[in-house]
Amino acid sequence: EKALQSLNVNSIFKEWKEMSFIENVADCHIGLAPRDLDCGHSNAAPANKLVNYQGLGLACIASKIKSFEDFKKNTHGLIYLCESREDWSNALSKIINQKDEIIDQREKAHKFTKKNFGKKNLSSLWLDILNPFIEKLTSDTK
């Protein structure tokens, strides 16, 4: 929040609340996903937050952890990964000055996320994983 104030950015922070997440995020232009890079648990964090943000067409600024890096390699959305306070400040400055690119990337990010992380695709991925076990169980009971 202080970084935004130092850049003279008119901003409103939306608190993450489980029951109103989608409504709150839909009002935003940028999704932030900071992680404590000194904490080993942070490196194990999944990319769920970025998937949600990109699915809603938001540009993202996030800590540079493995899952976020992997997601960024494959998405068409605007994502900046940061390791330092300076990186965060630079990313905020770039996004503020890239309004046209943010608008262009919104639809691309949304389409990519819907195609790759939508219910239909995730269901088939889970079935691919579970079917061999189900087949083994059914063949063992015969």
Secondary structure, 3 states (H helix, E strand, C coil): CHHHHHCCCCCCCCCCCHHHHHHHHHCCCEEEECCCCCCHHHHHCCCHHHHHHHHCCCEEEEECCHHHHHHHHHCCCCEEEECCHHHHHHHHHHHHCCHHHHHHHHHHHHHHHHHHHCHHHHHHHHHHHHHHHHHHHHHHCC
